[in-house]
Amino acid sequence: MKTGLILYVVGNSIDDATLKGQIPAWADRVEIVTQTSGHFDIHDAWWTLTARGMHRIICKIAEITDSGAIILTDRELRLCG
């Protein structure tokens, strides 16, 4: 079963390349939701992952601190599967 991950970014914006360095190894495909780049809502990212064959989709919140550090929170929402 393929697993997709949606990273919902809160706080200051950060580039996608920096976020991709923080992605857990268990995710087969990742979509990013930010204010300035990537998807603009969770539904759009969820549809993209579903269309690409992901059976289990997890949504996690990534907080960007003022210093630019990325913190993946423990809060998690399973959207599918």
C-alpha positions in Angstrom: 0.0 0.0 0.0 1.5 3.4 -1.0 1.5 6.2 1.5 1.2 9.8 0.7 2.0 12.7 2.9 0.6 16.2 2.9 2.7 18.8 4.8 0.6 21.7 5.8 3.0 24.6 6.5 2.2 27.2 9.2 4.3 30.1 10.2 6.8 31.8 8.0 7.1 30.6 4.4 10.1 28.5 3.3 11.1 27.0 0.0 10.0 23.5 -1.0 13.6 22.2 -1.3 14.3 22.9 2.4 11.0 21.1 3.3 11.8 18.1 1.2 14.9 17.5 3.3 12.7 17.0 6.3 10.4 14.3 4.8 10.1 11.0 6.6 11.3 7.9 4.8 8.0 6.1 5.0 6.3 8.6 2.6 6.1 7.4 -1.0 4.9 10.8 -2.3 4.7 14.2 -0.7 2.6 17.3 -1.5 3.2 20.6 0.3 0.5 23.2 1.2 1.9 26.7 1.9 0.6 30.3 1.5 3.0 31.1 -1.3 3.9 27.9 -3.2 2.7 24.4 -3.7 -0.9 23.6 -3.2 -3.1 26.3 -1.6 -5.5 23.9 0.2 -5.5 20.4 1.6 -8.2 19.2 -0.7 -6.2 19.9 -3.8 -3.1 18.1 -2.4 -5.3 15.1 -1.3 -6.8 14.8 -4.8 -3.3 14.9 -6.4 -2.1 12.1 -4.1 -5.3 10.0 -4.7 -4.9 10.4 -8.5 -1.3 9.2 -8.3 -2.3 6.0 -6.6 -1.8 6.7 -2.9 -4.0 4.5 -0.7 -3.1 5.9 2.7 -2.8 9.7 3.0 -1.5 11.4 6.1 -1.6 15.1 6.7 1.0 16.6 9.1 1.5 20.1 10.2 5.0 21.6 9.7 5.8 24.7 11.8 8.4 27.2 10.6 10.0 29.1 13.5 11.2 32.6 13.3 14.8 31.3 12.9 13.8 29.2 9.9 13.8 25.8 11.6 11.3 23.2 10.6 9.3 21.3 13.2 7.1 18.5 12.2 4.4 18.4 14.9 2.9 15.3 16.4 -0.5 16.3 15.2 -1.6 14.0 12.4 -4.7 13.5 10.4 -5.3 10.4 8.3 -7.4 11.4 5.3 -7.7 8.2 3.4 -7.0 4.5 3.7 
